[in-house]
Amino acid sequence: MKLKSFLLSLIICFVLVSFAQQKGTEEQYINRLSTLKSPIDLTYNPVVKKYIDAYLDNPEKTREIIGLSKFYFPMIERALRSKNIPLDMKYLAVAVSELEPSAINPAGATGIWMMMYNVSKMYKLKVNSFVDERKDPNKSSAAASSHFRDLNSIYKQWPLSIAAYGCSPVMLNKCIRMAGNSLYFWDVYPFIPEASKDLYPKFIAAVYILNFYREHGIKPVFPDLYIETDSVLVNKWLSFQQISTTIDIPIDQLRKLNPIFKKDIIPYNLDGYWLRLPKNKGKQFDLLKDSVYNPLPKPTEFAPVAIQQAPSDSSKPTEIKNEKELKQQDKTFDKKRISYTLKKGDVINDIADWFDVNTKEIKSWNKLKSEKLKTGQRLIIWVTSSKTGYYKRINTMSSKQKKKLKKKD
C-alpha cells in the first residue's frame, strides 16, 4: 500500500511539474506577440496574461477550439476578405463564443459571433421561431464583417471597435466621455461595462494561443464536423426526423451541421433553405427526395392512440348492444393537444394533477430531460377531448384557484 501511495504521489508531482512547464513567462508572451505582424494592435497587458493562462489551464477545451478553428476559420476569412477587414478579426469569434455556433448567453446574444438580435436585424439576418441565421457561420460572418466595417469607420482603430462590438457604440461613447474623451483603449477600459470590458484582452489571448499552442505542447482535436459536405436545397416543410429515418443520418449530426434550425424543422420558404449533409448523403437525398418529404407517422408518445383488437373468431360478428357501446368501439383517438404556460411556483407534479396526467407523459410530450421547469415555459399537454374547455381554463386560473382543484389519485 505504501509503495502504491508513493508511486501515485510521484505521478501527481510529475503531472503538475509538466503542466507548470506548459505555461510561459510574461517575457515569452510579450516577445511572441511582438513577432506577429497584424494591423490590429496586440498590446500585452496583465489582463491578457490572465486569459492566456486560462487557455493553458484547460488544455482539453483549448484542443477542441484549435480543432474547430481549422474548420471555421476558412469560411470566416472569406467573409472578412470580402469587406476588406483584417483577417485577424477571426480570433474574435474564439473570444466571444469559443467557435460554438449554437452558443447563447444570458443577454440573448447568439451564434459563433454572439450577435445581439438588434444587430442581426440591421444586417438582415433571419431570426424567427424556426430559424436563427446568427447560428449560420457563413451568414453571420458576413453580417459581422459588415458590422466591423461600420464600427471601424466610427472609431478608426480596432481595439475600440472590438469594445463597441461587445457593449454597443452608444455605451462605448459614454465610456469614452467618462475617460476624459481619451481614445486609448486602456484609458477607457476601467469604464467599460463588466460583461464586455475584457473582450479585447480575450481577443489578444485568443490570437496568442492559436498561434503558439505548439510551444505549449498542445495538439488540436478535430471535431466530427471536420468532414466533406454537400448542400441540398429544401423548399418544403421537412423535419430532421424524416431526413434521419430516410437516409440514415443521426439527428445530432444534422443539428451540428445545420445549427440555424431551432426546432429540428426546416420550414417552408419561397427561396428554400440550404441543408448541409455529409458528402456521401447528398446524392442519396436527391435520389430519395420523394421518400424524404413523405411525412412520418407521429410517435405514439406525442399522441397516444387506443388500438382496437380484432375478435379472435372473425367468423362471428360482434353484437353491438347499444349506441354507447358503438361509440366506444368506433373511438380510436380521444385526445386533444393544448398548451399551458408555466407560472411562478408551478411544479411538474401539480401540473400533472391538474390535467389528470402523469409526470412521465409531460416529460415525454415536451422532450424534457429533467423535472426542472422555468417560468414562462410553454408545455404541450394531451387531454381528453370532451373536457378541453375545462382544462384550457386552468391556464388563466390564479394560484389559489388551482390549489382548490380536486387532486386525482
Secondary structure, 3 states (H helix, E strand, C coil): CHHHHHHHHHHHHHHHHHHHHHCCCHHHHHHHHHCCCCCCCCCCCHHHHHHHHHHHHCHHHHHHHHHHHHHHHHHHHHHHHHCCCCHHHHHHHHHHHCCCCCCECCCCCECCCCECHHHHHHCCCCECCCEEHHHCHHHHHHHHHHHHHHHHHHHCCHHHHHHHHHHCHHHHHHHHHHCCCCCCHHHHHHHCCCCCCCHHHHHHHHHHHHHHCHHHCCCCCCCCCCCCEEEEEECCCEEHHHHHHHHCCCHHHHHHHCCCECCCEECCCCCCEEEEEEHHHHHHHHHCHHHHHCCCCCCCCCCCCCCCCCCCCCCCCCCCCCHHHHHHHHCCCCEEEEEEECCCCCCHHHHHHHCCCCHHHHHHHCCCCCCCCCCCCEEEEEEEHHHHHHHHHHHHCCHHHHHCCCCCC
